[in-house]
Structures are given as structure tokens and as C-alpha cells.
Amino acid sequence: MVDHPEAKRERDLRFEREALPWLDDVYRFARSMTHDEADADDLVQETYLRAYRAWDTFEPGSDCRRWLFTICRNVFLRTREREARQVDTGGDDAVLETMAAVREASPFARSNADAIFTRIDLVPAIQRAIDALPDVFRMAVVLVDVEGQSYDEAAAVLGVPIGTVRSRLFRGRRILQHALIDYARDAGIVGTASGGAPKEGHDGL
């Protein structure tokens, strides 16, 4: 059935008013998944095309940004032929993920990492580290830590239980911390001995 011109005009105005302001946010999310500007542009274009076609299904007053993130993620997963890397996520078992994260984190708890990170410019290193994260962890980190989504909102976008979001986020953050420790070591701020302890200002723990 063809819309009346006036109804279509109102529909288009609502789409412009509610969906288009989130274009930059959707692009950042797309870029975090594709690692490529051109691919991100294509993904955003396809996301908005599908969003426009499905605009009648959008519930007025709900979170349009989260709705667009969900579409973007679904488009990305459906158009990619296969994972570039296989990542063992423990079958989305939150307990196993948390145990793995604790094992990964334990060396850094002894390295006074917070003090280290205050001494270096982290912006370029953080962006490279986020780009290098496996997809399942990167999506959680970007949604929660970059885009400011709550755990509940991220779970809705990713289509997984909130416990899975928590475990992926915890693991992703630890991988990032590991990468930043390596960055600090390469910059000469962290020593190569004693589990990456700082060269100076360290009490030998």
C-alpha cells in the first residue's frame, strides 16, 4: 500500500528528526567493527537504509540510538562471510569468561598499572588497542565504555544476556590493559623484568 504524500512527509520528517542525529554515533560503532573507513561508510549507509525501510516498526519514544546500533550490528554480522579470527568465548559462559579474565588480570594487579597509565598519552594507544580487540569483546567495550550504553542497553543491542555483556566487558578491559602495559613497556616506562614493574618509583612489590 502506498502512503499518502502527507503521511510519507511526516514519516520522513520523524526519521530525520529522530534517526539522523545519531549518524556520527552509528559511524563510530560501525568503524569499531569494520576497522576500515570505507567499509564503515558502507555499513552506515546500509544501516540507515534498513532503518528507513523499517521505520514503521520503531516505537516512538524509545531509544533510537540503541535501535540503530542493533540494526548496525545485525547488518555487520549478516554481511560478513566469516569471522576473521575465531575467539573462544567459553560458549558465552559468564563464569568461565570471568575466570579467564582474572587469570589475565593477575599480573597487572602487581604492576601498579594505574600509576603507569597516568604518565603516558593513552589516546592513540587506546584506539589501537580497541581496534585490535576480538569482535565479541570490542563490541561490548565500544557500546559501554565509548558510547555510554548501560549493561542492559548493550545486552539488547548485542542480543545476549546481561551476564555475557559483563563477562565480555571484563575480559575486553583486561585485554586492553594488557595492551597498554605493553605500550608503556615499549615507551620505556615499564621495565621488562618482574612482570612489567615500573622502572622507577616502584617499591619492589
N, C-alpha and C positions, 0 to 999 in steps of 0.2 A: 504494500500500500504506500502511495506517495504522500509525503507530508504536505500539508497546506504551506504555502510560502511563508505565511506569518509564523506558523508553528516551527518551521525549519529555521527561520531567522532567530527566533527566541532560543531554540536549541543551540544554534551556533554561538549566540552571544553568551549563553551559560557556559559552553565549553571554553570559549576564550577567557571568560572571567574566572573560571574555577580550575581549569587544567593548564592553560598556557603559563601562568605564573610559576609553575614548578618545573619549567623546561630545564633550567640550569641544574636543579637538583637531580632530575632524571638523567641528565647527561653525565653528571659526576658518578652516579651509580652505574650507568652503562659503561663508562670509561674504566671503572674499577673492575668490571668483569671482563672486558674485552682486551684491555691493555693497549688499545690502538685507537687513535682519534677517528680515523675513517670508519672503522667498524663500530665505534661508539655512535657516530653520527647516523649510520645506517640503523643501528638498534633503536636509537631515539626516534627516528622517523617512523620505523615500523611500530614502535610502542604507541606513538600518538595516532597513527593511522588506525590501529586496532582499538585504541581508547575512543576515538571519534565514532567508529562503527558501533561500538558497544555502549555509547554514552547513555542510551536509554536505560541501561542496567545499573548505572551509577546511582546510588542512593543520595539524594540531596541532603546536605548537612553532615555527611560522613567525611572521612579523611581522604581527600582526593589525592594527596601526595602519596599516601600509603597504597591507594588503589593503583596509581601509576607505577609505583615500584613493583607491585605484584605482577602487573602486565609485563613490565620490562624484564623481570626475572624469567617469567614464563616464555617470553619470546626468545630470550637468550638460550634457555635450556632446549627449546624445541628446534632452534635453527642450527645449533652446534651439532655436528655429526657424532663426535665422541669427545670424551674428556682428554685434554692434553696430557694430564697426569692422572694416575689412579692413586687415590688417597684413602688409606684405611682409617675410617672414622668409627670403627668399633660397632658397625651396624647401628649408628645413632644411639648407642647405649650411653646415657649420661654418666653412669658410674665409671665405665671403662675410660671414657674421654677424660673425666676428671682425674682419674688415677694417672693416666698418661701425662696430663698437664702438670701434675705435682712432680712426677719424675723429671720432666723437662725443666721445671722451675727451680728445683732444689739447688743447683749450683749457683744460681743468681742470688738466692737469698743470702749467700755467704759473701757476695762480692760488693755489697754497699752500692747497688745499682742506682738507687735514687740520687745519691751524691754524684755519681758519674754523669747521669743524664742532665744534671743542671749545669754542666761545664762544657757542653758541646751544642752546636747548632743542629737540632734534630729534624728540622722541617724536610730537607731533601732526603735524609736517611729514612725518615718515617714513610715518606711517599714511596721510595723504592722498596722498603720492607713490606708495605701493604700490597704493592703490585706483585710482589713475589709470593704472597701467601697462596696456598691452595684454595681453590674456589670456595669450598664449603666453609672455610674459616674466614676468608676475605669478605664474603657477603655479610656474615654476621658482624664483623668488625666495622665495615663501612656503614651498615644500617644503624648500629647502635652508637659507635664512637665517633663517626664522621657526620652522619645525618641526624643524629639525636633521637632516633626512634627508641621507644621503650622495648623491653623484652617481649611484652605482649604484641606490640605492633610488628616487631621483627619476626616473631613467630608466625603472624598472619601473612606477612609478605613471603616468607620462605616456605610456608606450608608445612611446618614441623612443630612438634610440641615445644613449649617454653623451656623445658629442661634441656632439650637438644640445643636450643639457642644459647643457653647459659654455658653448656659444656664446650660448644664450638667457639664461643666468645672467649672463654677462659683459655682454651688451647691457643687460639689465634693471638691473643695478647701475649702469651708466653713465647710464642714463636717470634713475634715482633721484638720482644725484649731481648731474646737471644740474638737476633739480627743487629739490634742496636748495641749490644755488648761487643759484637764483632766489629761494628763500625768504630766504637770507641777504642778498641784494641788497635785497629788499623791506624787510627789517628794518634796513637802513642799515649793515650790517656789511661788505658788499662794494660797491665802487664800480661805477658803470655804465661806466666807461671802462677801457681797457687789458685787455679780455677778462675783466672781472669781478674785477680785482685788489682786494685789501682796501684800505680807505681809510687804515688806519694799520698800523704795524708791518710794512710791506712794503718790500722792498729794491729795488723797481723792476724786478724780472725780468719 
